[in-house]
Amino acid sequence: MTTYLIRRTLLLLPTLFGITLLTFLLIRLAPGNAALLKGGGGENGGRAMTAEVREQTIKLYGLDKDPLSAYVDWIGKVFRLDLGESIVDHRAVATKIGERLPLTISLAGSALILSYLIAIPLGIIAAIKRGQVVDRSISFVVFVLYSIPSFAAALVLILLVAGGDYLNLLPMYGASSINASEMGLFAWVWDRVLHLVLPVICLTYASLSYISRYARVSMLEALGQDFVRTARAKGLPERLVILRHALRNALIPVITVFALELPVLISGAVIIEQIFSLPGMGQLMFQALEARDGPVIMGITTLAAIITLMGYFIADILYVLVDPRISYQ
């Protein structure tokens, strides 16, 4: 097991290298120039900038170098734990990401936990009640939820329960109220929870839809295995047959989905955080893409790639915990 984990860790490095290289080349080879956008050289340009200052800006951020040389310089900085400075405001990229990361982690983490807490029981119930009204009702609901785009659901929820023409039960935007700094700890936490309810719902419902489908199919397959029939023949209670014997085997495909969920939630946060004006990494990524802020884009992409790869790594470990037959020896 230890040898496998070491080998698996070493395999993450070339994968991460490939992701960052491809992203860097896409940024550098895309039409346009970040310095021109910053200096008023295009339709979306910012404040006025002289030609001399513009050339200095281009050299400062290595925009005059060929992409491969610039990538080597960027890798050298990363090994020194330096993600560079933002082209927009000259702040350290690591600092900007550090300010936004906790909110995104709380948002995506809550959505991931809720997805599994709801989806697995739904899948089990649908498998046990296969072909019955309960199964058909669950299938109908999850397919409807899966077909609704997250941005459409966000707009509908804002209209219905967040200050639209109907109810005003939850905050419409932001991560905290204006007077949050004056609140006590518990009041601040409750205020933050209220602000995250709608974004978490928008990130959760699509995930739990297909996770529950995976759980249902896996449970049906497990219930048809010989060891389940043997357990029933021995007279074990149905609850023990399902939870102790069938469920552990059915969780293996569901764990695989766990590794795929992380990049989905991170990418979904870009849209959701922009809609609800949440100051997280998703909103920062959207702003960086709009401004062609290469260092910030690379910093966020690198962090997202690390999180995704760690998700696959954790999934490999969970395989062993769920199924003792898997040893990786």
Disulfide bonds with the S-S distance in Angstrom:
none
